[in-house]
Amino acid sequence: MDNLLNPHIIVTPDGDEIPLDINSDDPSHHLKVSTGKENNYVYLEFSSRIALYDFARELLRLAVFGGGGQAEFRSQNFTGVLEILNGVRMTEDSPRLFVSYSPD
């Protein structure tokens, strides 16, 4: 795969640049979250670097512009197609993922 990912990351307060068009147009880019039954580890399984890139850009946007609080990442499927929420498309079998962060 050619590197379509810009190493010069730009995030804005409103996040309009997230997700990439290629991510929006192709549902194969997604995140599956799971937990280990024996060890209670959390696994983030990205189907592509594009899915990881947009998820990371959303976290970076929260770090730079967020005022503290909690971000929720979850699966959403209203139209028969998994939708992108907060920069990432999560599989239907993924548990919700919460990221809490301080305002300072």
N, CA, C and O of each residue as an XYZ file, in Angstrom:
416
protein
N       0.850     -1.177      0.000
C       0.000      0.000      0.000
C       0.889      1.231      0.000
O       1.821      1.328      0.799
N       0.609      2.165     -0.886
C       1.314      3.438     -0.874
C       0.967      4.170      0.410
O      -0.132      4.024      0.946
N       1.920      4.963      0.899
C       1.679      5.703      2.124
C       0.816      6.924      1.823
O       1.309      7.929      1.312
N      -0.464      6.832      2.138
C      -1.402      7.927      1.934
C      -1.505      8.812      3.168
O      -2.239      9.800      3.170
N      -0.774      8.460      4.211
C      -0.903      9.144      5.489
C       0.143     10.243      5.601
O       1.343      9.998      5.475
N      -0.331     11.444      5.838
C       0.548     12.601      5.946
C       1.257     12.576      7.294
O       0.594     12.521      8.330
N       2.597     12.614      7.306
C       3.309     12.622      8.582
C       3.202     13.965      9.305
O       3.560     14.067     10.478
N       2.720     14.978      8.621
C       2.515     16.298      9.224
C       1.058     16.378      9.668
O       0.174     16.733      8.888
N       0.829     16.047     10.920
C      -0.522     15.919     11.454
C      -1.103     17.298     11.764
O      -0.475     18.111     12.442
N      -2.292     17.543     11.265
C      -3.002     18.782     11.549
C      -4.333     18.408     12.206
O      -5.095     17.592     11.689
N      -4.586     19.026     13.355
C      -5.885     18.866     14.000
C      -6.425     20.258     14.308
O      -5.671     21.188     14.596
N      -7.725     20.375     14.240
C      -8.391     21.646     14.516
C      -9.379     21.447     15.658
O      -9.761     20.314     15.953
N      -9.793     22.523     16.299
C     -10.717     22.378     17.432
C     -12.002     21.610     17.098
O     -12.493     20.839     17.923
N     -12.544     21.818     15.898
C     -13.808     21.154     15.549
C     -13.608     19.766     14.942
O     -14.573     19.011     14.823
N     -12.388     19.414     14.560
C     -12.104     18.087     14.032
C     -12.676     17.799     12.661
O     -12.860     16.635     12.303
N     -12.963     18.839     11.882
C     -13.557     18.629     10.558
C     -12.663     17.833      9.611
O     -13.146     17.277      8.624
N     -11.368     17.774      9.903
C     -10.436     17.052      9.031
C     -10.415     15.550      9.326
O      -9.726     14.788      8.647
N     -11.164     15.136     10.328
C     -11.214     13.735     10.736
C     -12.614     13.207     10.433
O     -13.584     13.847     10.840
N     -12.773     12.113      9.764
C     -11.792     11.167      9.256
C     -11.319     11.508      7.856
O     -11.872     12.387      7.195
N     -10.285     10.798      7.412
C      -9.846     10.916      6.023
C     -10.962     10.440      5.094
O     -11.769      9.589      5.467
N     -11.003     10.993      3.890
C     -12.024     10.573      2.918
C     -11.943      9.080      2.633
O     -12.967      8.407      2.518
N     -10.724      8.565      2.518
C     -10.563      7.131      2.218
C     -11.159      6.272      3.332
O     -11.666      5.183      3.066
N     -11.105      6.742      4.554
C     -11.705      6.024      5.679
C     -13.228      6.105      5.596
O     -13.919      5.104      5.779
N     -13.739      7.287      5.323
C     -15.193      7.473      5.216
C     -15.800      6.613      4.123
O     -16.897      6.075      4.275
N     -15.067      6.488      3.008
C     -15.601      5.807      1.830
C     -15.452      4.292      1.859
O     -16.062      3.600      1.044
N     -14.652      3.764      2.783
C     -14.351      2.336      2.769
C     -14.572      1.724      4.159
O     -13.754      1.919      5.058
N     -15.667      0.992      4.334
C     -15.969      0.427      5.653
C     -15.005     -0.667      6.115
O     -15.137     -1.169      7.231
N     -14.044     -1.040      5.278
C     -13.072     -2.045      5.727
C     -12.103     -1.468      6.765
O     -11.397     -2.221      7.436
N     -12.066     -0.144      6.899
C     -11.210      0.500      7.892
C     -11.997      0.612      9.200
O     -12.954      1.380      9.293
N     -11.585     -0.158     10.203
C     -12.334     -0.176     11.449
C     -11.449     -0.583     12.627
O     -10.294     -0.974     12.463
N     -12.029     -0.477     13.800
C     -11.395     -0.876     15.053
C     -12.267     -1.915     15.728
O     -13.482     -1.753     15.835
N     -11.632     -2.984     16.182
C     -12.317     -3.977     17.016
C     -11.667     -3.921     18.393
O     -10.453     -4.079     18.524
N     -12.486     -3.696     19.414
C     -12.014     -3.669     20.792
C     -12.449     -4.974     21.452
O     -13.593     -5.405     21.305
N     -11.527     -5.594     22.177
C     -11.874     -6.805     22.918
C     -11.063     -6.843     24.205
O     -10.061     -6.144     24.357
N     -11.521     -7.674     25.117
C     -10.802     -7.855     26.382
C     -10.468     -9.328     26.538
O     -11.245    -10.207     26.164
N      -9.288     -9.575     27.100
C      -8.872    -10.949     27.351
C      -9.621    -11.515     28.542
O      -9.659    -10.890     29.602
N     -10.212    -12.677     28.387
C     -10.983    -13.288     29.474
C     -10.084    -13.736     30.626
O     -10.485    -13.680     31.789
N      -8.877    -14.178     30.304
C      -7.984    -14.682     31.344
C      -7.166    -13.588     32.018
O      -6.893    -13.659     33.216
N      -6.774    -12.576     31.246
C      -5.841    -11.582     31.785
C      -6.438    -10.187     31.931
O      -5.797     -9.295     32.487
N      -7.663     -9.989     31.435
C      -8.335     -8.695     31.514
C      -7.608     -7.596     30.737
O      -7.810     -6.411     31.005
N      -6.770     -7.979     29.783
C      -6.100     -7.005     28.917
C      -7.115     -6.444     27.927
O      -8.093     -7.106     27.581
N      -6.874     -5.228     27.482
C      -7.712     -4.616     26.451
C      -6.926     -4.634     25.144
O      -5.770     -4.214     25.100
N      -7.556     -5.118     24.093
C      -6.922     -5.209     22.782
C      -7.618     -4.259     21.817
O      -8.839     -4.303     21.672
N      -6.852     -3.405     21.162
C      -7.346     -2.531     20.102
C      -6.809     -3.091     18.794
O      -5.617     -2.987     18.506
N      -7.687     -3.680     18.013
C      -7.295     -4.332     16.766
C      -7.772     -3.494     15.586
O      -8.957     -3.499     15.254
N      -6.851     -2.777     14.956
C      -7.181     -1.927     13.821
C      -7.044     -2.732     12.540
O      -6.073     -3.469     12.364
N      -8.007     -2.593     11.655
C      -7.969     -3.327     10.388
C      -6.983     -2.711      9.410
O      -6.592     -3.347      8.431
N      -6.579     -1.470      9.672
C      -5.658     -0.792      8.756
C      -4.945      0.337      9.489
O      -5.379      0.786     10.549
N      -3.853      0.778      8.904
C      -3.153      1.941      9.447
C      -4.009      3.194      9.306
O      -3.873      4.124     10.101
N      -4.880      3.233      8.316
C      -5.775      4.381      8.132
C      -6.722      4.502      9.320
O      -6.944      5.603      9.825
N      -7.278      3.386      9.768
C      -8.167      3.409     10.941
C      -7.394      3.848     12.184
O      -7.901      4.640     12.978
N      -6.186      3.346     12.356
C      -5.347      3.733     13.493
C      -5.004      5.217     13.428
O      -5.042      5.905     14.448
N      -4.671      5.711     12.250
C      -4.292      7.111     12.033
C      -5.420      8.056     12.453
O      -5.180      9.024     13.175
N      -6.635      7.784     12.010
C      -7.758      8.664     12.357
C      -8.108      8.580     13.838
O      -8.462      9.591     14.444
N      -8.014      7.394     14.429
C      -8.244      7.259     15.866
C      -7.199      8.068     16.634
O      -7.532      8.779     17.583
N      -5.955      7.959     16.227
C      -4.870      8.698     16.885
C      -5.052     10.206     16.713
O      -4.790     10.968     17.643
N      -5.497     10.639     15.540
C      -5.729     12.079     15.337
C      -6.852     12.589     16.230
O      -6.788     13.720     16.712
N      -7.875     11.778     16.457
C      -8.948     12.194     17.363
C      -8.422     12.312     18.793
O      -8.758     13.265     19.496
N      -7.605     11.360     19.227
C      -7.013     11.460     20.562
C      -6.110     12.691     20.671
O      -6.110     13.374     21.695
N      -5.349     12.972     19.626
C      -4.491     14.158     19.613
C      -5.334     15.432     19.678
O      -4.972     16.379     20.377
N      -6.441     15.459     18.963
C      -7.335     16.623     18.998
C      -7.858     16.854     20.416
O      -7.931     17.994     20.873
N      -8.217     15.790     21.103
C      -8.675     15.921     22.484
C      -7.561     16.428     23.387
O      -7.803     17.251     24.270
N      -6.333     15.941     23.170
C      -5.200     16.366     23.997
C      -4.882     17.843     23.790
O      -4.552     18.548     24.743
N      -4.980     18.308     22.560
C      -4.617     19.694     22.247
C      -5.743     20.668     22.578
O      -5.486     21.732     23.142
N      -6.983     20.328     22.240
C      -8.086     21.275     22.354
C      -9.134     20.914     23.404
O      -9.974     21.749     23.740
N      -9.103     19.700     23.925
C     -10.123     19.271     24.880
C      -9.971     19.978     26.212
O      -8.862     20.319     26.623
N     -11.064     20.191     26.867
C     -11.046     20.871     28.157
C     -11.064     19.917     29.327
O     -11.309     20.327     30.462
N     -10.812     18.666     29.070
C     -10.897     17.656     30.114
C     -12.257     17.003     30.076
O     -13.230     17.594     29.608
N     -12.321     15.801     30.562
C     -13.589     15.091     30.588
C     -13.438     13.671     30.124
O     -12.477     12.983     30.471
N     -14.402     13.234     29.328
C     -14.415     11.852     28.885
C     -14.885     11.787     27.440
O     -15.852     12.449     27.063
N     -14.200     10.988     26.637
C     -14.612     10.735     25.262
C     -15.089      9.295     25.164
O     -14.491      8.387     25.741
N     -16.157      9.102     24.436
C     -16.716      7.766     24.261
C     -16.556      7.336     22.813
O     -16.839      8.098     21.888
N     -16.101      6.116     22.632
C     -15.982      5.518     21.310
C     -16.861      4.282     21.316
O     -16.745      3.434     22.200
N     -17.747      4.180     20.321
C     -18.689      3.063     20.289
C     -19.104      2.766     18.856
O     -18.865      3.551     17.938
N     -19.722      1.629     18.700
C     -20.247      1.216     17.409
C     -21.596      1.883     17.178
O     -22.393      2.046     18.103
N     -21.835      2.263     15.933
C     -23.146      2.811     15.586
C     -23.522      2.311     14.203
O     -22.738      2.401     13.258
N     -24.722      1.789     14.102
C     -25.214      1.227     12.845
C     -26.699      1.526     12.725
O     -27.531      0.756     13.205
N     -27.034      2.645     12.084
C     -28.441      3.010     11.873
C     -28.939      2.613     10.490
O     -30.129      2.358     10.302
N     -28.037      2.560      9.531
C     -28.442      2.375      8.145
C     -27.979      1.042      7.565
O     -28.035      0.848      6.350
N     -27.525      0.127      8.409
C     -26.993     -1.138      7.911
C     -25.510     -1.070      7.612
O     -24.901     -2.063      7.215
N     -24.931      0.106      7.804
C     -23.498      0.312      7.584
C     -22.926      0.903      8.865
O     -23.502      1.825      9.442
N     -21.791      0.370      9.307
C     -21.152      0.930     10.496
C     -20.699      2.353     10.210
O     -20.065      2.620      9.189
N     -21.023      3.252     11.107
C     -20.698      4.661     10.925
C     -19.467      5.041     11.736
O     -19.110      4.368     12.703
N     -18.830      6.121     11.332
C     -17.661      6.635     12.032
C     -18.125      7.633     13.076
O     -18.822      8.600     12.767
N     -17.728      7.385     14.324
C     -18.006      8.310     15.428
C     -16.674      8.673     16.070
O     -15.861      7.794     16.354
N     -16.454      9.931     16.295
C     -15.217     10.394     16.933
C     -13.970      9.845     16.243
O     -13.013      9.440     16.902
N     -13.993      9.837     14.925
C     -12.819      9.470     14.158
C     -12.623      8.003     13.882
O     -11.692      7.638     13.165
N     -13.474      7.140     14.430
C     -13.239      5.710     14.247
C     -14.552      4.959     14.016
O     -15.591      5.302     14.579
N     -14.476      3.933     13.178
C     -15.603      3.028     12.934
C     -15.307      1.768     13.748
O     -14.304      1.095     13.512
N     -16.168      1.456     14.693
C     -15.947      0.281     15.541
C     -16.877     -0.843     15.134
O     -18.016     -0.610     14.730
N     -16.377     -2.069     15.244
C     -17.197     -3.232     14.910
C     -18.332     -3.370     15.924
O     -18.229     -2.912     17.062
N     -19.406     -4.007     15.488
C     -20.595     -4.122     16.340
C     -20.350     -4.950     17.599
O     -21.028     -4.763     18.608
N     -19.388     -5.860     17.542
C     -19.120     -6.691     18.711
C     -18.114     -6.057     19.672
O     -17.705     -6.689     20.645
N     -17.718     -4.819     19.406
C     -16.782     -4.113     20.283
C     -17.515     -3.503     21.473
O     -18.589     -2.923     21.317
N     -16.929     -3.637     22.663
C     -17.501     -2.912     23.799
C     -17.205     -1.425     23.648
O     -16.299     -1.040     22.909
N     -17.954     -0.608     24.333
C     -17.678      0.834     24.319
C     -16.319      1.076     24.954
O     -15.893      0.360     25.860
N     -15.656      2.104     24.453
C     -14.335      2.481     24.952
C     -14.431      3.902     25.472
O     -14.885      4.797     24.758
N     -14.010      4.116     26.702
C     -14.041      5.445     27.311
C     -12.619      5.900     27.575
O     -11.795      5.151     28.100
N     -12.348      7.129     27.207
C     -11.047      7.760     27.473
C     -11.307      8.963     28.343
O     -11.991      9.897     27.922
N     -10.774      8.960     29.549
C     -10.929     10.088     30.472
C      -9.618     10.871     30.498
O      -8.533     10.291     30.468
N      -9.738     12.196     30.553
C      -8.539     13.018     30.555
C      -8.763     14.280     31.378
O      -9.866     14.820     31.460
N      -7.674     14.717     31.977
C      -7.696     15.868     32.867
C      -7.633     17.169     32.064
O      -7.090     17.175     30.959
N      -8.171     18.262     32.589
C      -8.078     19.544     31.872
C      -6.685     20.166     31.907
O      -6.419     21.095     31.144
N      -5.782     19.680     32.774
C      -4.439     20.269     32.784
C      -3.413     19.382     32.153
O      -2.238     19.746     32.089
